[in-house]
Amino acid sequence: MILGYMRPYLDDLTCRNQLEILKEQQCDCYITEAHSSPKKRESLNKMMNKLQPGDTVVVAKLFALADSTRHLAELLKQFVEKQAYLYSVSEKINTNPSSSVHSFQDFVNCLLDFQTDVISENTKKGMYEAKQKGISPGRPRKPDENVKRAIKMYQSQQFSLAQIKEETGISKSTLYRYLEN
């Protein structure tokens, strides 16, 4: 049996892109996780428990299946124990021994891409959650009164940049950035 597995993530919250990719693989059924959280992956757990020898789980990319390299290794171990296979379309990884064999370099590159996806998704998720809480990403802005005072001091041409920085806490680069606007 060919099982298509999908999980929402920020670049594909509705799993629409993943579904298009998996439809091309002619899956017998599709399993969609209800959420993107790494915790309580009920659909994944049910699927892994019901795997039969010879089944193949197809994912659009490794990140849809696993949340970390360690999690991926644990899942791969379960595939071996159940005599089932994994096929990741994006990375062209197929654990079925009858498929073409990749070089070690190909596997390392796939793992690097996977780890990049994990970091990218975690960063996007953190920024999204911060935005929902009203927190602006990046370095905190300087108080407006200090910036205004620094600009006045600079325009008066009576103070050096070092004096302006000492009195206002506004660096030369920050001052120039505000002057350009």
C-alpha positions in Angstrom: 0.0 0.0 0.0 1.2 3.5 -0.8 0.4 6.0 1.9 0.7 9.8 1.4 1.4 11.7 4.6 1.0 15.4 4.9 1.5 17.9 7.8 0.7 21.6 7.7 3.6 24.0 8.0 3.8 27.8 7.6 4.6 27.6 3.8 1.8 25.1 3.2 -0.8 25.5 6.0 -3.6 23.8 4.0 -1.4 21.0 2.7 -2.5 22.0 -0.8 1.0 21.9 -2.3 1.9 18.6 -0.6 -1.4 17.1 -1.9 -0.5 18.1 -5.5 2.9 16.4 -5.2 1.5 13.3 -3.5 -1.3 12.9 -6.1 1.4 12.4 -8.8 2.7 9.5 -6.7 -0.6 7.6 -7.0 -1.1 7.0 -3.3 -3.7 4.6 -2.2 -4.7 6.9 0.7 -3.8 10.2 2.2 -3.1 10.9 5.8 -3.1 14.5 7.0 -2.0 15.7 10.4 -4.4 18.1 12.0 -1.7 20.6 13.1 2.0 21.5 12.6 3.0 21.1 16.2 5.7 18.5 16.9 3.7 17.3 19.9 0.7 14.9 19.7 1.2 13.8 16.1 -1.7 11.5 16.3 -2.1 10.8 12.6 1.6 10.0 12.3 1.5 7.7 15.3 -1.6 5.8 14.0 0.0 5.5 10.5 3.3 4.1 11.9 1.4 1.6 14.2 -0.6 0.3 11.2 2.3 -0.1 8.7 2.5 -3.5 7.1 5.5 -5.1 5.5 5.9 -3.7 2.0 4.0 -0.5 2.6 5.5 2.8 1.4 5.0 6.1 3.0 5.3 9.0 0.6 6.0 12.6 1.7 6.5 15.7 -0.3 9.6 16.5 1.7 11.3 15.1 4.8 10.2 18.0 6.9 6.6 17.0 6.5 7.4 13.7 8.3 10.0 14.6 11.0 10.7 17.6 13.2 14.4 17.0 13.7 17.2 14.7 12.6 16.9 12.6 15.7 13.1 12.2 15.0 13.8 11.2 11.4 16.3 8.6 12.6 13.7 7.2 15.0 11.1 7.0 12.3 13.5 5.3 9.9 14.3 2.7 12.5 10.6 2.0 12.8 10.3 1.6 9.0 13.1 -1.0 9.1 11.5 -2.9 12.0 8.1 -3.0 10.1 9.8 -3.8 6.8 8.1 -0.7 5.3 9.6 2.0 3.2 9.8 5.8 3.0 9.9 7.9 -0.2 10.5 11.6 0.0 9.7 13.3 -3.3 11.7 16.5 -2.9 14.9 14.8 -1.7 14.4 11.8 -4.0 15.1 9.5 -1.1 13.6 6.0 -1.3 14.5 3.5 1.4 13.2 0.6 -0.8 16.3 -1.4 -1.7 15.0 -2.0 -5.2 15.2 1.8 -5.9 18.3 3.4 -7.2 21.0 3.9 -4.7 22.3 7.4 -3.9 25.9 8.3 -3.0 26.8 9.2 0.6 27.3 12.8 -0.6 23.7 12.8 -1.8 22.4 11.7 1.6 24.6 14.3 3.4 23.2 17.0 1.2 19.6 15.8 1.8 20.2 15.9 5.6 21.6 19.4 5.3 18.6 20.5 3.4 16.3 18.8 5.9 18.1 20.5 8.8 17.8 23.8 7.0 14.0 23.2 6.6 13.7 22.5 10.3 15.6 25.7 11.3 13.7 27.8 8.8 10.3 26.5 10.0 11.1 27.0 13.6 12.3 30.6 12.9 9.2 31.4 10.9 7.0 29.9 13.6 8.8 32.0 16.3 8.5 35.2 14.3 4.8 34.5 13.6 4.0 33.8 17.3 6.0 37.0 18.3 4.0 39.0 15.8 0.7 37.6 17.2 1.8 38.8 20.6 2.7 42.3 19.2 6.4 41.9 19.5 8.5 43.3 16.7 11.4 41.2 15.5 14.9 42.5 15.5 16.8 44.9 17.7 14.7 47.2 19.8 14.4 50.7 18.4 16.0 53.6 20.2 13.6 55.9 22.1 12.4 58.7 19.8 13.4 61.5 22.2 17.1 60.4 22.1 17.0 60.2 18.3 15.5 63.7 18.0 18.0 65.1 20.4 20.9 63.4 18.5 19.7 64.8 15.2 19.4 68.3 16.7 22.9 68.0 18.1 24.3 66.8 14.8 22.5 69.6 12.8 23.8 72.3 15.2 27.4 71.2 14.1 28.5 72.0 17.7 29.1 68.4 18.8 31.3 65.6 17.6 29.9 62.2 16.8 31.6 60.9 19.9 29.9 63.5 22.1 26.5 62.8 20.5 26.9 59.1 21.2 28.0 59.7 24.7 25.0 61.9 25.5 22.3 60.2 23.7 23.4 56.6 23.3 22.8 56.8 19.5 25.7 55.3 17.4 27.1 57.0 14.3 25.5 54.4 12.0 22.1 54.7 13.7 22.2 58.5 13.5 23.1 58.4 9.8 20.3 55.9 9.1 17.8 58.3 10.7 19.3 61.2 8.8 18.8 59.4 5.5 15.0 59.0 6.1 
